[in-house]
Every structure is written in structure tokens, then in C-alpha cells.
């Protein structure tokens, strides 16, 4: 691309424009997730998914402006269609982030319920003695 830019600048006798370079994919933030010993797999997966969604949303926010600029400059219907589809995708990403929060909350509630112990003061077995002995042997 640089060579093409230089050749065209030479042909038209103008100074070449400097083309801004896009940032490297992992320049802004590392996607490495550090799992602490007290974190479960579910928690680590939640953190990874949340970081990925937030990264996609950040990148999409900067891309939205460029896509809309291209669509308005070209005034082509397909460009506006692509911009509208991208905006819908960005809205879906935001909904996914909120759904992830809700699912995590629901999962934490289920885990706290399953962790509760129940004390039984009086238990009555209804069945024959043979069934009771068989049940005790199985345990």
C-alpha cells in the first residue's frame, strides 16, 4: 500500500499522505485471564466471556463511526445496510453482556441453594424390614 501511495504521489506530483496504521489486535488489553486458586471454572469462564464481550464492544464502538462515515460518503444503499446490520450486532453484544450478568447471578443463587444443609430431626421409613436392610447395605 505504501508503494502504491508513493507511486501515485510521484505521478500526480503531490506529497504523499500518511496513512494511519490501525492498532495491533492485543495492543489495548491483554486477553489473558489469571485464575486465582479460589476461583471455580465457572467464575473463570465468566471472567473470560465478560472480557471478550467488553473487548468486542470497545472495538465495535470505534468501528461504528467509521462504518457510518463510509456509508454517508458513498451514499450507497448496501453501505447503509451494512451499517444497520453492524449497529444491530452491537446492540446484541450489549444484550449478551447483560444476559451473562443475569446468568451468573442465577447460577450463584443455585449454588448457594445447593450448598444448604437440611437437618432432619425425625425420619420415618415406610417399607418392609428387608427393604430397609437392603437400603442400608447399598450405602
N, C-alpha and C positions, 0 to 999 in steps of 0.2 A: 504494500500500500504506500509506503514511504517513497519507493522508487517511482511509482506512478504519479504521486503528488509532485515529486521533483521534476519529472519529465514534462508534465503539463505546465508547471510553473515556468520552465525553460521555454516551452513552445509559445506560451502567451506573454512571455516577458513580464511576469509578475513575481512577487516574493511569495514563497510557499507558505501556506497556512500550517500552523502547528495543530496536529490532531491530538486531542486529549486522549490519554490512554485510560481504559476502564480499570478500576481497582482489581487487584488479584482476588480470586474467589474467597480465600481464607484470610484476607488482609485485615478485615474489621474485627473478626472474632473467631477464636478457635472453637471448633465443634466438639472438641474432646470433652467427655464427661468424666468427672472424677467421682468415683463411687466410694463413699465412706463405709466403714465397716458396719455401722448401724443402719445403713440403708438397705432396703429389700430390693429385689429385682424389679418389682412393680414401681417403686419410687424412682429407681434409676431410669427405667423406661419412660416414666412420666417426665422426668427432667430432660431427657434426650428429645422426646417428642415436642415438649414445650419450647426448647431452644431451637429446634428445627423450624417449627411454625413461626416463631418470632423472627428468625433469620429470613425466612421466605417473605414475611410481611414487610420487613425493613427493605429488602431488595425490591419487592414489588412496588412499594411506595415511591422509590426513586424512578422505577421504570414507568410508572403510570404517567408521570409528567412528560416523559419523552414520547411515549406512545400517543398521547393526546396531541402533542406538538406536531408529530408526523402526520397524524390524521387531519388536523386542521390545515396544515400547509399543503398537503396533497389534495384535500377535498375529495378523496376517493371513497365511495361507499364501503368498499371492502376494508379500508383502513379504519373507518368508524365502527364497522362490525367487530374487527379485532379488538379495538379499544373497549367496546362494550363488553365483549367476552372476557377481557382481562379484568375489567372492573368487577364483573360477577365473580370471577375466580378469587379476587382479593377479598370480596365480601364473604365468600365461602371459607377462606382461610381464617378470617376473623371469627366466624361462627364455629369453625373447628377448634379454635383455641378456647373458646368459651365452653364448648362441649367437653373438651378434655378436662377442664377445671371441674365441671359438673360430675363427670365420670369418676374423677379422682375422689371427690367428696363422697359420692355414693359408695365407692369401694372402701373408703376409710370407715364409713358408717357400718358396712357389712363386716369388716374386720373387727371393729370394736364389739359388735353384737356377738360374733362367733367366739370372741375371747372371754365372754362372760361365763362364769361357772354357776351351776344351779345346785343348791343344797336340797337334798331330799330327806325329810325327817322320817316319814313313814312310807314304806313301799309295800304294796300288796301284789303278790304273784297270783295270777288266775291261771290255773292249769294243773296238770297231774304232777305227782312227785317225780315220775320218770322224766317228764319234760324239764322239770327244774334241775334234776341231776345232769341231764344231757346238756343243758344250757351252761351249767357251771363248769363242766368238763371242757366245753369248747373255748371258754375264756382262758 
